[in-house]
Amino acid sequence: MVAKGKRQNEQRGRDNRREQILDAAAHCFSRAGYEGTSVRDISTAAGILPGSMYYHFSSKEEVLGAVHDEGLRKVKTKVAEAIARESEPWARLEAACTAHLEALHAAKEYGSVIATEFPNRHSKELRARMIAARDEYENMFRDLVDAVPLRPGASRKYLRLSLIGAMAWSLVWYKPDGDDVGEIAKQIIDLFRSAKDG
């Protein structure tokens, strides 16, 4: 029993250090980009020795993949919770946009990494990992957009891409002393409602 408790404490410690490294890496990547960030930069920000990073991650690229995955997980979880509370298609889409913006700005450094670290800049393995994670998340919005009524001929593909792009760009123009993210989401959805059938 004592050994089990010790193992659990050690696991919690490893998990906490891993989270600490990811937070530090998101901070560094969001400010200097992947190329402008060294392992030493991340370890310094995390308050650990550079060699200790390799206990948790095999390379800087693996750290980037983990930051990207964690950022998307934060957003995806928030969106899934929000749309579960709605049933009307446009209300679900607005709830998804609000949740997306809330999560993006609550974890802004992770959001910045998602928005600025393009998959084609990285290795084949990381590129495939990033694209798969993004596609899985984007499929949530594909389903939401497919459910809303649109006028004949309106492109659901470009509605979806425009929504996602507008929300990503909010990382640049959003100001905390301006409209809250709920109002921004409402205004964005109202603009797209012009494509509504009837």
Contacts in CASP RR format, 6 or more apart in sequence:
PFRMAT RR
TARGET T0000
AUTHOR 0000-0000-0000
METHOD contacts of the structure
MODEL  1
MVAKGKRQNEQRGRDNRREQILDAAAHCFSRAGYEGTSVRDISTAAGILP
GSMYYHFSSKEEVLGAVHDEGLRKVKTKVAEAIARESEPWARLEAACTAH
LEALHAAKEYGSVIATEFPNRHSKELRARMIAARDEYENMFRDLVDAVPL
RPGASRKYLRLSLIGAMAWSLVWYKPDGDDVGEIAKQIIDLFRSAKDG
14 56 0 8 1.000
17 46 0 8 1.000
17 48 0 8 1.000
17 52 0 8 1.000
17 56 0 8 1.000
18 56 0 8 1.000
20 46 0 8 1.000
20 47 0 8 1.000
20 48 0 8 1.000
21 42 0 8 1.000
21 43 0 8 1.000
21 46 0 8 1.000
21 48 0 8 1.000
21 53 0 8 1.000
21 56 0 8 1.000
21 57 0 8 1.000
21 63 0 8 1.000
22 63 0 8 1.000
22 66 0 8 1.000
22 67 0 8 1.000
22 70 0 8 1.000
23 46 0 8 1.000
23 109 0 8 1.000
24 42 0 8 1.000
24 43 0 8 1.000
24 45 0 8 1.000
24 46 0 8 1.000
24 47 0 8 1.000
25 37 0 8 1.000
25 42 0 8 1.000
25 45 0 8 1.000
25 46 0 8 1.000
25 63 0 8 1.000
25 64 0 8 1.000
25 66 0 8 1.000
25 67 0 8 1.000
26 67 0 8 1.000
26 70 0 8 1.000
26 71 0 8 1.000
26 107 0 8 1.000
26 109 0 8 1.000
26 110 0 8 1.000
26 111 0 8 1.000
26 112 0 8 1.000
26 113 0 8 1.000
27 45 0 8 1.000
27 109 0 8 1.000
28 37 0 8 1.000
28 41 0 8 1.000
28 42 0 8 1.000
28 45 0 8 1.000
29 37 0 8 1.000
29 64 0 8 1.000
29 67 0 8 1.000
29 109 0 8 1.000
29 112 0 8 1.000
29 113 0 8 1.000
29 117 0 8 1.000
30 108 0 8 1.000
30 109 0 8 1.000
30 110 0 8 1.000
30 111 0 8 1.000
30 112 0 8 1.000
30 113 0 8 1.000
30 116 0 8 1.000
32 41 0 8 1.000
33 116 0 8 1.000
33 117 0 8 1.000
34 60 0 8 1.000
34 64 0 8 1.000
34 117 0 8 1.000
34 121 0 8 1.000
34 122 0 8 1.000
37 60 0 8 1.000
38 60 0 8 1.000
39 50 0 8 1.000
39 51 0 8 1.000
39 53 0 8 1.000
39 60 0 8 1.000
40 50 0 8 1.000
42 53 0 8 1.000
42 60 0 8 1.000
42 63 0 8 1.000
43 49 0 8 1.000
43 50 0 8 1.000
43 51 0 8 1.000
43 52 0 8 1.000
43 53 0 8 1.000
46 53 0 8 1.000
53 63 0 8 1.000
57 63 0 8 1.000
57 66 0 8 1.000
61 122 0 8 1.000
61 123 0 8 1.000
61 126 0 8 1.000
64 113 0 8 1.000
64 117 0 8 1.000
64 122 0 8 1.000
64 126 0 8 1.000
65 126 0 8 1.000
65 129 0 8 1.000
65 130 0 8 1.000
67 110 0 8 1.000
67 113 0 8 1.000
68 113 0 8 1.000
68 114 0 8 1.000
68 117 0 8 1.000
68 129 0 8 1.000
68 130 0 8 1.000
68 133 0 8 1.000
69 129 0 8 1.000
69 133 0 8 1.000
70 110 0 8 1.000
71 107 0 8 1.000
71 110 0 8 1.000
71 111 0 8 1.000
71 113 0 8 1.000
71 114 0 8 1.000
72 114 0 8 1.000
72 133 0 8 1.000
72 134 0 8 1.000
72 137 0 8 1.000
74 103 0 8 1.000
74 106 0 8 1.000
74 107 0 8 1.000
74 110 0 8 1.000
75 99 0 8 1.000
75 100 0 8 1.000
75 103 0 8 1.000
75 104 0 8 1.000
75 107 0 8 1.000
75 111 0 8 1.000
75 114 0 8 1.000
75 137 0 8 1.000
76 136 0 8 1.000
76 137 0 8 1.000
76 140 0 8 1.000
77 103 0 8 1.000
78 99 0 8 1.000
78 100 0 8 1.000
78 102 0 8 1.000
78 103 0 8 1.000
79 96 0 8 1.000
79 99 0 8 1.000
79 100 0 8 1.000
79 103 0 8 1.000
79 140 0 8 1.000
80 140 0 8 1.000
81 99 0 8 1.000
82 95 0 8 1.000
82 96 0 8 1.000
82 98 0 8 1.000
82 99 0 8 1.000
83 92 0 8 1.000
83 95 0 8 1.000
83 96 0 8 1.000
83 99 0 8 1.000
83 140 0 8 1.000
83 144 0 8 1.000
85 95 0 8 1.000
86 92 0 8 1.000
86 95 0 8 1.000
89 144 0 8 1.000
89 147 0 8 1.000
89 148 0 8 1.000
89 149 0 8 1.000
90 148 0 8 1.000
90 189 0 8 1.000
90 193 0 8 1.000
90 196 0 8 1.000
92 144 0 8 1.000
92 147 0 8 1.000
93 144 0 8 1.000
93 145 0 8 1.000
93 147 0 8 1.000
93 148 0 8 1.000
93 163 0 8 1.000
93 189 0 8 1.000
94 185 0 8 1.000
94 186 0 8 1.000
94 189 0 8 1.000
96 140 0 8 1.000
96 141 0 8 1.000
96 144 0 8 1.000
97 163 0 8 1.000
97 167 0 8 1.000
97 185 0 8 1.000
97 188 0 8 1.000
97 189 0 8 1.000
98 181 0 8 1.000
98 182 0 8 1.000
98 185 0 8 1.000
98 186 0 8 1.000
100 167 0 8 1.000
100 185 0 8 1.000
101 167 0 8 1.000
101 170 0 8 1.000
101 181 0 8 1.000
101 182 0 8 1.000
101 184 0 8 1.000
101 185 0 8 1.000
102 181 0 8 1.000
102 182 0 8 1.000
104 111 0 8 1.000
104 167 0 8 1.000
104 168 0 8 1.000
104 170 0 8 1.000
104 171 0 8 1.000
105 170 0 8 1.000
105 171 0 8 1.000
105 174 0 8 1.000
105 181 0 8 1.000
108 171 0 8 1.000
111 171 0 8 1.000
112 171 0 8 1.000
114 168 0 8 1.000
115 168 0 8 1.000
115 171 0 8 1.000
117 130 0 8 1.000
119 126 0 8 1.000
119 127 0 8 1.000
119 130 0 8 1.000
119 131 0 8 1.000
119 134 0 8 1.000
120 127 0 8 1.000
122 130 0 8 1.000
138 160 0 8 1.000
138 164 0 8 1.000
141 160 0 8 1.000
141 163 0 8 1.000
141 164 0 8 1.000
142 156 0 8 1.000
142 160 0 8 1.000
145 156 0 8 1.000
145 159 0 8 1.000
145 160 0 8 1.000
145 163 0 8 1.000
146 156 0 8 1.000
148 196 0 8 1.000
149 196 0 8 1.000
149 197 0 8 1.000
149 198 0 8 1.000
150 156 0 8 1.000
150 159 0 8 1.000
150 195 0 8 1.000
150 196 0 8 1.000
150 197 0 8 1.000
151 195 0 8 1.000
151 196 0 8 1.000
151 197 0 8 1.000
151 198 0 8 1.000
152 197 0 8 1.000
154 195 0 8 1.000
159 192 0 8 1.000
159 195 0 8 1.000
162 192 0 8 1.000
163 188 0 8 1.000
163 192 0 8 1.000
166 188 0 8 1.000
167 188 0 8 1.000
170 184 0 8 1.000
174 181 0 8 1.000
174 184 0 8 1.000
179 187 0 8 1.000
END
